């Protein structure tokens, strides 16, 4: 048995534990919301209300009900793990960028007083990150791998992502989807070159 196997398993666990932990937190919150009096959705992001700006952070963790959470869970886990391939630190940085840009754009563009909750903005952000990182200045082998992953993701989720922006039904925030995707693109481009990749 290789002595390097254990550290490799530990590193892989640390990477993928982050999206799993984020999703688990959403489920814990939904369970608590179901059993405790009142509703947590009031802590979401309410457009043009400066008092609800904390919803930029809390909104993605909250859902309007079990169907809402269940619909977001699998794509969040799959796409989140693809982001986390680059490490737990990168995953959380991307998550913060997506949440901030997605939340700020939604807060500004949505009709005043509109309440937005749900992790779909993160889902769209992770999707955009996985696709846009193909253009990162990496070695050709990395870019080929990224391109293959992006192609598979586009085939699996591309149609639903497009429909989530241009063909949404009433009660679904295309603003959160659009600005979440923009946040993912920004995160991919901003993090395309890590400090250790630079030459002196």
C-alpha positions as CSV (number, residue, x, y, z in Angstrom):
1,X,0.0,0.0,0.0
2,X,1.4,3.4,-1.0
3,X,2.3,5.7,1.8
4,X,1.0,8.6,-0.3
5,X,-2.5,7.1,-0.6
6,X,-3.7,8.4,2.8
7,X,-2.7,12.0,2.2
8,X,-4.3,11.9,-1.2
9,X,-7.6,10.6,0.2
10,X,-7.5,13.3,2.9
11,X,-6.9,16.0,0.3
12,X,-9.8,14.7,-1.9
13,X,-12.1,14.5,1.2
14,X,-11.2,18.1,2.2
15,X,-12.0,19.3,-1.3
16,X,-15.4,17.7,-1.8
17,X,-16.4,18.1,1.9
18,X,-17.0,21.8,1.2
19,X,-19.9,21.5,-1.3
20,X,-21.3,18.6,0.7
21,X,-21.2,20.7,3.9
22,X,-22.9,23.6,2.2
23,X,-25.7,21.4,0.9
24,X,-26.0,19.7,4.3
25,X,-26.4,23.2,5.9
26,X,-29.2,24.0,3.6
27,X,-31.0,20.8,4.5
28,X,-30.5,21.4,8.2
29,X,-32.0,24.9,7.8
30,X,-35.0,23.6,5.9
31,X,-35.6,20.9,8.5
32,X,-35.5,23.6,11.2
33,X,-37.8,25.8,9.2
34,X,-40.3,23.0,8.9
35,X,-40.4,22.1,12.6
36,X,-40.0,25.6,14.2
37,X,-42.8,28.2,14.3
38,X,-42.6,30.9,11.7
39,X,-40.6,30.9,8.5
40,X,-36.9,31.6,7.8
41,X,-37.6,32.9,4.3
42,X,-38.2,36.4,5.7
43,X,-34.4,36.5,6.2
44,X,-33.9,36.3,2.4
45,X,-33.0,39.1,0.0
46,X,-35.6,41.8,-0.4
47,X,-34.9,44.1,-3.3
48,X,-34.2,47.8,-2.6
49,X,-34.5,47.1,1.2
50,X,-31.1,48.1,2.8
51,X,-32.2,46.3,5.9
52,X,-32.2,43.0,4.1
53,X,-28.7,43.1,2.5
54,X,-27.7,40.3,4.9
55,X,-29.9,38.3,2.5
56,X,-27.0,38.3,0.1
57,X,-25.4,35.7,2.4
58,X,-28.5,34.1,3.9
59,X,-30.7,34.0,0.9
60,X,-28.9,31.2,-0.9
61,X,-29.2,29.0,2.2
62,X,-33.0,29.4,2.4
63,X,-35.7,27.8,0.3
64,X,-39.4,28.3,-0.1
65,X,-40.2,24.6,0.5
66,X,-39.0,21.1,0.1
67,X,-39.6,20.9,-3.7
68,X,-37.5,24.1,-4.1
69,X,-34.6,22.6,-2.1
70,X,-34.7,19.2,-3.7
71,X,-34.7,20.8,-7.2
72,X,-31.5,22.6,-6.4
73,X,-29.7,19.9,-4.4
74,X,-28.3,17.6,-7.2
75,X,-27.1,20.3,-9.6
76,X,-25.6,22.2,-6.6
77,X,-23.7,19.1,-5.5
78,X,-22.5,18.1,-8.9
79,X,-21.4,21.6,-10.1
80,X,-20.1,22.5,-6.6
81,X,-17.9,19.4,-6.6
82,X,-16.5,20.3,-10.1
83,X,-15.6,23.8,-8.7
84,X,-14.1,22.1,-5.6
85,X,-11.7,20.0,-7.7
86,X,-9.5,23.1,-7.6
87,X,-9.5,23.0,-3.8
88,X,-11.7,24.0,-0.9
89,X,-10.3,27.5,-0.8
90,X,-11.2,28.1,-4.4
91,X,-14.6,26.6,-3.9
92,X,-15.4,29.1,-1.1
93,X,-13.9,32.0,-2.9
94,X,-16.1,31.2,-6.0
95,X,-19.1,30.8,-3.7
96,X,-18.5,34.2,-2.1
97,X,-18.0,36.0,-5.5
98,X,-21.1,34.3,-6.9
99,X,-23.2,35.1,-3.9
100,X,-22.1,38.8,-3.8
101,X,-22.5,39.5,-7.5
102,X,-25.6,37.4,-7.8
103,X,-27.2,39.0,-4.7
104,X,-26.2,42.5,-5.5
105,X,-27.5,42.3,-9.0
106,X,-30.8,40.7,-7.9
107,X,-31.3,43.3,-5.2
108,X,-30.8,46.1,-7.7
109,X,-32.7,44.8,-10.7
110,X,-35.7,43.1,-9.1
111,X,-38.8,45.0,-8.4
112,X,-38.6,46.8,-5.0
113,X,-39.8,44.6,-2.2
114,X,-39.4,41.3,-4.1
115,X,-38.1,38.5,-1.8
116,X,-35.6,36.1,-3.3
117,X,-34.4,32.9,-1.6
118,X,-32.8,29.7,-2.9
119,X,-29.5,28.3,-4.1
120,X,-30.2,28.5,-7.8
121,X,-28.1,31.6,-8.1
122,X,-25.1,29.5,-6.8
123,X,-26.0,26.7,-9.2
124,X,-25.9,29.1,-12.2
125,X,-22.7,30.6,-10.9
126,X,-21.0,27.2,-10.6
127,X,-22.2,26.3,-14.0
128,X,-20.7,29.5,-15.5
129,X,-17.5,29.0,-13.6
130,X,-17.0,25.5,-15.0
131,X,-17.7,26.7,-18.5
132,X,-15.6,29.9,-18.5
133,X,-12.6,28.4,-16.8
134,X,-11.9,26.6,-20.1
135,X,-10.3,29.9,-21.2
136,X,-7.9,30.1,-18.3
137,X,-4.2,30.3,-19.2
138,X,-3.4,26.8,-18.1
139,X,-1.3,24.1,-19.7
140,X,-3.0,22.6,-22.7
141,X,-3.7,19.3,-21.0
142,X,-5.6,21.2,-18.2
143,X,-7.6,23.2,-20.8
144,X,-8.5,20.1,-22.7
145,X,-9.7,18.5,-19.5
146,X,-11.7,21.6,-18.6
147,X,-13.2,21.7,-22.1
148,X,-14.3,18.1,-21.9
149,X,-15.9,18.7,-18.5
150,X,-17.5,21.9,-19.7
151,X,-18.9,20.1,-22.8
152,X,-20.5,17.4,-20.6
153,X,-22.0,20.0,-18.2
154,X,-23.4,22.0,-21.1
155,X,-25.0,18.9,-22.5
156,X,-26.5,18.0,-19.1
157,X,-27.5,21.4,-17.8
158,X,-27.2,23.9,-20.7
159,X,-30.8,23.8,-21.7
160,X,-32.2,24.2,-18.2
161,X,-29.7,27.0,-17.6
162,X,-30.9,28.9,-20.6
163,X,-34.5,28.3,-19.8
164,X,-33.8,29.5,-16.3
165,X,-32.9,32.9,-17.6
166,X,-35.1,33.5,-20.7
167,X,-38.1,31.3,-20.1
168,X,-38.8,31.4,-16.4
169,X,-42.3,31.2,-15.0
170,X,-43.9,33.5,-12.5
171,X,-42.3,33.3,-9.1
172,X,-38.8,32.3,-10.4
173,X,-36.1,34.9,-10.2
174,X,-34.3,35.1,-13.6
175,X,-32.4,37.9,-12.1
176,X,-30.7,35.6,-9.5
177,X,-29.9,33.1,-12.3
178,X,-28.5,35.7,-14.6
179,X,-26.4,37.6,-12.0
180,X,-25.3,34.3,-10.4
181,X,-24.0,33.2,-13.8
182,X,-22.2,36.5,-14.2
183,X,-20.6,36.1,-10.8
184,X,-19.4,32.6,-11.8
185,X,-17.9,34.0,-15.0
186,X,-16.2,36.8,-13.1
187,X,-14.8,34.3,-10.6
188,X,-13.4,32.1,-13.3
189,X,-11.7,35.0,-15.1
190,X,-10.4,36.7,-12.0
191,X,-9.0,33.4,-10.7
192,X,-7.6,32.3,-14.0
193,X,-4.0,32.8,-12.9
194,X,-3.0,32.0,-9.4
195,X,-0.1,33.9,-7.8
196,X,2.2,30.9,-8.0
197,X,1.7,30.7,-11.7
198,X,3.4,34.1,-12.2
199,X,7.0,34.3,-13.1
200,X,9.3,36.8,-11.6
